[in-house]
Each structure stands twice: as C-alpha cells, then as structure tokens.
Amino acid sequence: MSAQSQIKRITAADIAARKGKEPIVALTAYDAPTARILDRHCDLLLVGDSVGMVVHGLPSTVGVTLDMMIMHAKAVMRGAERALVVVDLPFGSYEESPQAAFRAAARVLSETGAPAVKLESGRYAGETIRFLVERGVPVMGHVGLRPQAVNVAGGFRAKGRTPEERAEILAEAKIADAAGAFAIVVEGVAEDLAREITAAVRAPTIGIGASSDCDGQVLVTQDMLGLFEWTPKFVKRYGDIASAIDSAAAHYAGEVRARTFPELAQVYRFDAKAPQGPKPAKKRA
C-alpha cells in the first residue's frame, strides 16, 4: 500500500469532536493546485460560494449555480487528501424545501466525492438540516452575516448591532445546532455575540469576522493572501500575492518585448543527423 493511500481524511465527526479543543483551521479552496498546498495545513477546506466573487467576478454570491459549485468541488477533491472538504449549497438550491435541498446535496456528494455541505441557516433551515442529516448528509450551518441574503440585508454589514438582531442570530445558531449541524460558521458578528453563540451550542463554531474564542477560524484564501486591493475589516493579510503576480508578469512582458525570452534553456533543438520519431518495432521470430 502506498503512503498516499494511507492518508486518512478528516471527517465531519472528527470536526464535531473538536468542540472546545484544538482550534479548527479552515480556508477556502476552489481549484486543485491551491487545495493541494492548503491540505497539509488545514483541517477543513471550504468550497465556498464566494467563488462567484473571488474567481468569477460576480458582484455577490447570488449568481452562483449548483453546476459551478460541483465543478469547483471536483477540482478541490482532486487536490485535497487529508482535509474535510465542505461544499456550499448555492442560493436557490435548498431554500424551497428539504426535498429540494436533499436533491442538491445528493448531487454534490455523488458527483464530487466531497463528504459534507454547508448552507446558510436562517430559522427556516432547521427542518432542512435535520432532513439532510437523517438521510446521511453531514451539514455545516452558517449564521450571522449571510451573503446569500445580501439583497434583503441591503449589503454586506456586520450583525449584532441591536438586541433584537443579536437574539435572532443566537436563535438561528441554536436551531441549526439542535437540527444536527456538525459545525456552524459564525460570520461578521459582534465579538461578544460570537462568544455567546460558541458557549450556547454543542457544535463547534468556526468564526470569520467573529471572535478568537470560536472553536476555529476560516478566511477566504485570496483575501488572506492579498490578491485584492480591498479586503474586509476582519481579514488579516498573510501574504502579498497581487504584488508577486504583478512583478512576475511585468518581468515576463519585458523579456518578451526585448526578445530575451525564450532563452536556450526553454527551446527545443534536435541534431539533424539523429534518428527522428519512434524506433521501428522488432519483428517476431
């Protein structure tokens, strides 16, 4: 058995068991090469519907389709061997009914091999989460700032500003927890509310713009690497990939225009006297 085949993938049950223990490390991934790099560092890779904005240049996540999510999830599963891969169910694929959600989730699991899905968890989501979990689909919840609800919310804004808003988000988290979510993303909420949610639910919480007291953290990888000029307040840049790409592209463009690329090392040269093509097959005796 090869070393590669001996790698054991982290499961949803493993993540659920991390409540109050070693923090869960999560990042987004949308392609195989990035997933392969992140896999050794992360417990969980989220194929987020943020792919619509980060990769496809959409103004929000609302335009992301189930086919898009499946395509990117397939790529991530080819690159990741160890981390649990969780795939967002996009807007319109699960809100209608638990049955519609199951059909969407079943497609994701069967076509990509990814073992879990995530859905944004308003009060309506409790029945759906329970329906999916009872039918063998591990579900991650998502409360607080819910990007798919941007048109109702009037934009991307932090939550928990009023007692009523705080109470609603806490209730949504408790509903997702009671329905069987193995973990809950808590996005863009007041720090003390994130701590309150973490203490109130059995499932581990994974913060993004929340609190270091959450059971784990997730960021959009391209934000963390500095690909974009603007990033949300809650993002800490751990790299400057935009400058690196810009510098490399400028260097390349300069060499092309100066005709210094390709160099000898990048071109093919064959000895005209050397035999060309495949060798003739030997005849049987």
C-alpha positions as CSV (number, residue, x, y, z in Angstrom):
1,M,0.0,0.0,0.0
2,S,1.4,3.4,-1.0
3,A,2.0,6.2,1.5
4,Q,-0.5,8.3,-0.4
5,S,-3.3,5.7,0.0
6,Q,-2.7,5.5,3.8
7,I,-3.7,9.2,4.3
8,K,-6.9,9.3,6.4
9,R,-9.3,12.1,5.5
10,I,-10.7,14.1,8.4
11,T,-14.4,13.5,8.8
12,A,-17.4,15.6,9.9
13,A,-17.5,13.6,13.1
14,D,-13.8,14.4,13.7
15,I,-14.6,18.2,13.4
16,A,-17.7,17.9,15.6
17,A,-15.5,16.3,18.3
18,R,-13.1,19.3,18.3
19,K,-15.6,21.4,20.3
20,G,-13.6,23.3,23.0
21,K,-10.4,21.5,22.0
22,E,-7.6,22.4,19.5
23,P,-8.9,25.2,17.2
24,I,-10.1,24.1,13.7
25,V,-8.1,25.6,10.9
26,A,-10.1,26.3,7.7
27,L,-9.6,28.1,4.5
28,T,-11.5,28.3,1.2
29,A,-10.3,26.5,-1.9
30,Y,-11.7,26.5,-5.5
31,D,-9.1,24.6,-7.5
32,A,-6.8,21.5,-7.3
33,P,-3.4,23.2,-7.0
34,T,-4.4,25.5,-4.2
35,A,-6.2,22.7,-2.4
36,R,-3.0,20.6,-2.6
37,I,-1.0,23.3,-1.0
38,L,-3.5,24.1,1.7
39,D,-4.3,20.5,2.5
40,R,-1.3,19.9,4.7
41,H,-2.1,23.0,6.9
42,C,-5.9,22.9,7.2
43,D,-8.4,20.6,8.9
44,L,-11.2,21.8,6.7
45,L,-11.3,23.2,3.2
46,L,-14.5,25.1,2.3
47,V,-15.5,25.3,-1.4
48,G,-17.5,28.4,-0.7
49,D,-19.9,30.2,-3.0
50,S,-17.6,33.1,-2.5
51,V,-16.0,31.6,-5.6
52,G,-18.6,33.6,-7.6
53,M,-17.0,36.9,-6.4
54,V,-13.4,35.7,-5.9
55,V,-12.9,33.7,-9.2
56,H,-15.8,34.7,-11.5
57,G,-16.0,38.4,-10.7
58,L,-19.7,38.4,-9.7
59,P,-21.0,41.3,-7.5
60,S,-22.4,38.8,-4.9
61,T,-22.8,35.1,-4.3
62,V,-26.4,35.1,-5.5
63,G,-25.5,34.3,-9.1
64,V,-23.6,31.1,-8.3
65,T,-25.1,27.9,-9.6
66,L,-25.0,24.4,-8.4
67,D,-23.1,23.3,-11.5
68,M,-20.5,25.9,-10.7
69,M,-20.1,24.6,-7.2
70,I,-19.9,21.0,-8.4
71,M,-17.2,21.9,-10.9
72,H,-15.0,23.6,-8.3
73,A,-15.6,20.9,-5.7
74,K,-14.4,18.2,-8.1
75,A,-11.2,20.2,-8.6
76,V,-10.6,20.6,-4.8
77,M,-11.3,16.9,-4.2
78,R,-8.6,16.1,-6.7
79,G,-6.1,18.2,-4.8
80,A,-7.0,17.6,-1.2
81,E,-6.4,14.2,0.5
82,R,-6.5,15.0,4.3
83,A,-8.7,17.9,5.0
84,L,-12.5,17.6,5.2
85,V,-13.9,19.2,2.1
86,V,-17.2,21.1,2.6
87,V,-19.2,22.5,-0.3
88,D,-21.6,25.4,-0.1
89,L,-25.1,24.8,-1.4
90,P,-25.7,28.0,-3.5
91,F,-28.7,30.4,-3.5
92,G,-31.8,28.8,-4.8
93,S,-30.7,25.2,-4.4
94,Y,-32.1,24.4,-1.0
95,E,-34.5,27.1,0.3
96,E,-37.6,25.8,-1.4
97,S,-37.9,22.6,0.6
98,P,-36.0,19.9,2.5
99,Q,-36.5,17.7,-0.5
100,A,-35.0,20.2,-2.9
101,A,-32.1,20.6,-0.6
102,F,-31.6,16.8,-0.5
103,R,-31.6,16.6,-4.3
104,A,-28.9,19.3,-4.4
105,A,-26.8,17.8,-1.7
106,A,-27.0,14.4,-3.2
107,R,-25.7,15.7,-6.5
108,V,-22.8,17.4,-4.7
109,L,-21.8,14.3,-2.7
110,S,-22.3,11.8,-5.6
111,E,-20.7,13.8,-8.3
112,T,-17.8,15.3,-6.4
113,G,-16.9,12.8,-3.7
114,A,-17.0,15.7,-1.1
115,P,-18.4,14.4,2.1
116,A,-20.3,17.4,3.5
117,V,-22.3,20.5,2.6
118,K,-22.9,24.0,4.1
119,L,-26.0,26.0,3.9
120,E,-26.9,29.5,5.3
121,S,-29.0,29.0,8.3
122,G,-32.0,31.2,8.9
123,R,-34.8,30.0,11.1
124,Y,-36.2,28.2,8.0
125,A,-33.1,26.0,7.9
126,G,-33.7,23.8,10.9
127,E,-36.1,21.4,9.2
128,T,-33.8,21.2,6.2
129,I,-30.7,20.5,8.2
130,R,-32.5,17.7,10.1
131,F,-33.9,16.2,6.9
132,L,-30.4,16.1,5.4
133,V,-28.6,14.7,8.4
134,E,-31.2,12.0,8.9
135,R,-30.6,10.9,5.3
136,G,-26.8,10.7,5.7
137,V,-25.7,14.2,4.6
138,P,-23.3,16.0,7.1
139,V,-24.3,19.7,7.2
140,M,-22.5,22.7,8.4
141,G,-24.6,25.7,9.3
142,H,-23.9,29.4,8.7
143,V,-25.3,32.3,10.8
144,G,-24.7,36.0,11.2
145,L,-23.8,37.8,8.1
146,R,-25.3,35.6,5.4
147,P,-24.0,36.6,1.9
148,Q,-26.9,35.0,0.1
149,A,-29.3,37.3,1.9
150,V,-27.4,40.4,0.8
151,N,-30.4,41.8,-1.2
152,V,-32.6,41.7,1.9
153,A,-29.9,42.9,4.3
154,G,-29.1,45.9,2.0
155,G,-25.4,45.0,1.7
156,F,-22.6,43.3,3.5
157,R,-22.7,44.6,7.0
158,A,-21.7,43.3,10.4
159,K,-24.5,41.8,12.5
160,G,-25.5,42.0,16.2
161,R,-25.9,45.8,16.4
162,T,-29.3,45.7,18.2
163,P,-30.7,43.4,21.0
164,E,-33.3,42.1,18.5
165,E,-30.7,41.2,15.9
166,R,-28.5,39.5,18.5
167,A,-31.4,37.4,19.8
168,E,-32.3,36.4,16.2
169,I,-28.8,35.3,15.3
170,L,-28.4,33.3,18.6
171,A,-31.8,31.6,17.9
172,E,-30.7,30.7,14.4
173,A,-27.5,29.1,15.7
174,K,-29.4,27.1,18.3
175,I,-31.8,25.9,15.7
176,A,-29.0,24.7,13.4
177,D,-27.3,23.1,16.4
178,A,-30.4,21.3,17.5
179,A,-31.1,20.1,14.0
180,G,-27.8,18.3,13.9
181,A,-25.3,20.6,12.2
182,F,-21.8,19.2,12.8
183,A,-20.3,22.7,12.9
184,I,-21.6,26.3,12.5
185,V,-19.8,29.2,10.7
186,V,-20.4,32.5,12.5
187,E,-19.7,35.4,10.2
188,G,-19.5,39.1,10.7
189,V,-21.0,39.4,14.2
190,A,-20.1,41.4,17.3
191,E,-17.2,39.7,19.2
192,D,-19.2,39.1,22.4
193,L,-22.1,37.6,20.4
194,A,-19.8,35.1,18.8
195,R,-18.6,34.1,22.3
196,E,-22.2,33.8,23.4
197,I,-23.1,31.6,20.5
198,T,-20.0,29.4,21.0
199,A,-21.0,28.8,24.6
200,A,-24.6,28.1,23.8
201,V,-24.2,25.4,21.1
202,R,-22.8,21.9,21.2
203,A,-21.4,22.1,17.6
204,P,-18.0,23.8,17.2
205,T,-18.2,27.3,15.8
206,I,-15.9,28.5,13.0
207,G,-15.5,32.2,13.0
208,I,-15.0,34.6,10.2
209,G,-15.1,38.2,11.5
210,A,-16.3,36.9,14.8
211,S,-14.0,36.0,17.8
212,S,-10.8,34.2,18.6
213,D,-12.9,32.3,21.2
214,C,-14.7,30.5,18.4
215,D,-13.7,26.8,18.0
216,G,-12.0,27.5,14.7
217,Q,-11.4,30.2,12.1
218,V,-11.9,30.4,8.3
219,L,-10.9,33.0,5.8
220,V,-11.2,33.4,2.0
221,T,-7.7,32.3,0.9
222,Q,-7.4,35.0,-1.8
223,D,-8.2,37.7,0.8
224,M,-5.7,36.2,3.3
225,L,-3.0,36.2,0.5
226,G,-3.6,39.8,-0.5
227,L,-4.9,39.2,-4.0
228,F,-7.3,42.1,-3.8
229,E,-6.7,45.8,-3.1
230,W,-9.6,45.9,-0.7
231,T,-10.4,43.3,2.0
232,P,-13.0,43.3,4.8
233,K,-12.0,44.6,8.2
234,F,-11.8,41.1,9.7
235,V,-9.2,39.9,7.2
236,K,-5.5,39.8,8.2
237,R,-3.2,39.6,5.2
238,Y,-0.6,36.9,5.5
239,G,0.9,37.4,2.0
240,D,1.0,39.8,-0.9
241,I,0.2,37.6,-3.9
242,A,-1.0,40.5,-6.0
243,S,2.4,42.2,-6.0
244,A,4.1,38.9,-6.7
245,I,1.9,38.3,-9.7
246,D,2.3,41.9,-10.9
247,S,6.1,41.7,-10.6
248,A,6.3,38.4,-12.4
249,A,4.0,39.5,-15.2
250,A,6.0,42.7,-15.7
251,H,9.3,40.8,-15.8
252,Y,7.8,38.4,-18.4
253,A,6.4,41.1,-20.5
254,G,9.7,43.0,-20.6
255,E,11.6,39.9,-21.7
256,V,9.1,39.0,-24.4
257,R,9.3,42.6,-25.8
258,A,13.1,42.5,-25.6
259,R,13.2,39.1,-27.3
260,T,15.2,37.7,-24.4
261,F,12.6,35.0,-23.7
262,P,12.6,32.2,-24.5
263,E,16.3,31.5,-23.8
264,L,18.3,28.5,-24.8
265,A,17.0,26.5,-21.8
266,Q,13.4,27.0,-23.0
267,V,13.7,25.9,-26.6
268,Y,14.0,22.6,-28.3
269,R,16.9,21.8,-30.6
270,F,17.5,18.5,-32.4
271,D,20.5,17.1,-34.1
272,A,19.5,16.7,-37.7
273,K,21.7,13.6,-38.0
274,A,20.0,11.9,-35.1
275,P,17.1,9.5,-35.9
276,Q,13.7,11.1,-35.5
277,G,10.5,9.6,-34.4
278,P,9.8,6.3,-32.6
279,K,12.0,3.3,-33.2
280,P,10.6,0.6,-35.5
281,A,9.1,-2.3,-33.7
282,K,11.1,-5.5,-33.7
283,K,9.7,-8.3,-35.8
284,R,8.8,-11.6,-34.1
285,A,11.0,-14.6,-34.9
